Amino acid sequence: MITSRCTKRVNAMPYANMKDVQLYYEVYGEGEPIVFTHGASWDHQQWRPQVEHFSQGYKVIVWDVRGHGKSSLPAGEVHSNELVRDLVYLLEYLEIEQAHLCGLSMGGHISLQVAIQYPERVKSLILIGTPYTNTYNWFEKLFVPINRFSSRLIPMRLLAKIQARTLSTFNKDNKAYILDVVPAMKLNDWVRLWSAVSRMESGDRLAEVKCPTLIVQGDHDQMIKRQQADLARQLANASLITIKNAHHATNLDNATDVNEAIGLHVKEYN
């Protein structure tokens, strides 16, 4: 739960019930809506600094992607398009016609797919450390399938330790969060989710994205850095900025600069 002396959660029953899944969400503040979508294996609490900052002047929505945090995950194969439809359903459930969509990594790709498939729902995009393909070059074509297979063999606690060691360089508080949230997911759920996430592809439809887009890259994030400039070139209305002293957990590593960048972007396109 995100808590703050000056941040008020305005929803009392924070589940959007679909036919096959319960989506957990939280709403803070009032005004122009901004929806934040977290990275793979994390949850809505990733956005604590952004909730604290933006809920003073905007309606801030954070949620757990199916299978993450407090959201449920039905049995069977997971399809990436289900994650996209979940976000659109959440907007409908909250009676939000159009919103700024901000996401990190997986959350960014989900947001990008919403802009492609449901452009009328998206006022602007903020894509933080976001891949648009899992087959960008020969390295990814080789490594991603291997990584997808090896995910079956790595216990969630070990995955959490690897993530925590890699992504806590600039913000030591990241370690406690990662060590708490990642092992909370069942291995079988993670394998099914990662199989879907690692197959998401948007490269052949980027020309369809017309909304203003801010691409945010941590200066030490090597995980998808090679895609960022290319993504900015291919989108019709995009700008790319680099955040200093930040890895893949960019919004947590340097929340001050990330919040400033998001704030300027959203203000310009309100």
C-alpha positions, -999 to 999 in steps of 0.1 A, spaced: 0 0 0 13 35 -9 9 58 21 16 94 26 5 122 50 -6 143 21 -18 117 -4 -54 105 -3 -66 73 -18 -100 80 -32 -113 45 -41 -128 22 -15 -131 -11 -34 -99 -13 -54 -107 -43 -76 -119 -42 -112 -136 -75 -117 -135 -89 -152 -149 -122 -164 -116 -141 -158 -95 -119 -136 -95 -95 -107 -74 -64 -113 -61 -45 -82 -58 -8 -85 -54 24 -65 -65 59 -73 -51 91 -58 -59 127 -62 -81 145 -87 -76 161 -122 -61 149 -155 -56 111 -152 -22 95 -154 -20 57 -154 13 41 -142 20 5 -152 49 -14 -135 76 -36 -148 76 -74 -150 77 -92 -117 71 -60 -98 38 -43 -87 20 -10 -83 43 0 -54 71 7 -79 54 41 -84 55 54 -48 76 85 -57 53 93 -86 21 88 -66 34 111 -39 44 138 -64 16 138 -90 -14 131 -68 -12 168 -57 -24 180 -91 -36 149 -111 -57 118 -108 -30 91 -104 -39 55 -111 -16 26 -103 -25 -10 -107 -12 -46 -107 -9 -63 -141 -26 -97 -140 -5 -122 -121 14 -95 -102 9 -81 -68 -28 -84 -57 -42 -91 -92 -53 -127 -100 -41 -149 -129 -63 -175 -145 -50 -209 -153 -36 -217 -188 -15 -199 -213 -11 -161 -210 -13 -139 -241 3 -105 -242 -28 -90 -257 -47 -99 -225 -24 -75 -206 -33 -47 -231 -70 -54 -228 -68 -53 -190 -55 -18 -191 -82 -7 -215 -108 -24 -193 -95 -6 -162 -99 27 -180 -135 18 -189 -142 6 -153 -129 39 -139 -149 58 -165 -118 74 -179 -122 82 -216 -85 92 -222 -54 93 -201 -17 98 -201 -1 63 -199 32 59 -182 50 26 -180 84 11 -173 97 -19 -193 68 -43 -196 45 -16 -184 58 7 -211 52 -19 -238 17 -25 -226 11 12 -227 26 14 -262 3 -14 -274 -28 4 -260 -17 35 -281 -15 12 -312 -47 -7 -307 -69 19 -289 -54 53 -299 -85 72 -288 -78 61 -252 -43 77 -250 -36 114 -246 2 108 -244 28 82 -236 57 82 -212 78 51 -219 106 45 -194 132 18 -202 107 4 -227 114 -22 -254 93 -23 -285 105 -56 -297 122 -88 -284 139 -95 -317 158 -62 -322 191 -78 -332 209 -111 -333 217 -109 -296 180 -107 -286 170 -133 -311 195 -156 -295 192 -145 -258 155 -140 -253 145 -176 -261 173 -189 -238 161 -165 -211 125 -176 -216 136 -213 -211 159 -206 -181 131 -188 -163 117 -222 -155 149 -232 -137 155 -201 -115 137 -199 -82 119 -166 -76 140 -158 -45 172 -162 -66 157 -140 -94 149 -114 -67 185 -115 -54 199 -111 -90 175 -82 -96 182 -65 -63 220 -67 -67 218 -53 -103 192 -26 -97 201 -12 -63 233 7 -72 218 42 -72 190 37 -47 197 13 -19 160 12 -10 153 -7 -42 168 -38 -27 142 -42 1 114 -36 -24 126 -61 -50 134 -88 -23 98 -84 -11 78 -82 -43 95 -107 -67 94 -138 -44 57 -131 -38 50 -144 -73 47 -181 -79 73 -195 -103 47 -211 -125 29 -178 -128 61 -160 -136 70 -185 -163 36 -181 -180 37 -144 -178 73 -140 -190 65 -162 -219 38 -137 -230 58 -106 -222 89 -117 -240 69 -123 -271 54 -88 -273 62 -72 -306 53 -37 -318 79 -29 -344 57 -33 -374 30 -9 -360 50 20 -346 39 42 -375 4 40 -361 13 58 -329 5 95 -333 2 107 -297 29 128 -281 55 104 -266 83 109 -240 109 82 -240 129 81 -208 163 63 -206 185 57 -175 221 65 -184 233 32 -169 204 11 -182 220 -12 -207 191 -37 -208 173 -20 -237 194 11 -244 201 1 -279 163 4 -288 156 38 -273 170 61 -300 155 38 -327 121 40 -310 123 78 -309 131 79 -346 102 57 -356 75 74 -336 59 104 -353 58 127 -322 85 115 -298 113 130 -277 141 111 -259 157 122 -227 184 105 -206 182 104 -168 215 106 -149 224 82 -122 198 57 -131 196 20 -141 165 1 -153 146 10 -121 148 45 -135 118 61 -117 131 48 -84 168 55 -90 163 92 -98 127 101 -89 134 138 -88 145 141 -125 120 115 -137 91 134 -120 103 167 -135 104 152 -170 70 136 -167 56 168 -152 68 189 -180 55 165 -206 21 161 -191 17 198 -186 25 205 -222 0 180 -235 -29 186 -211 
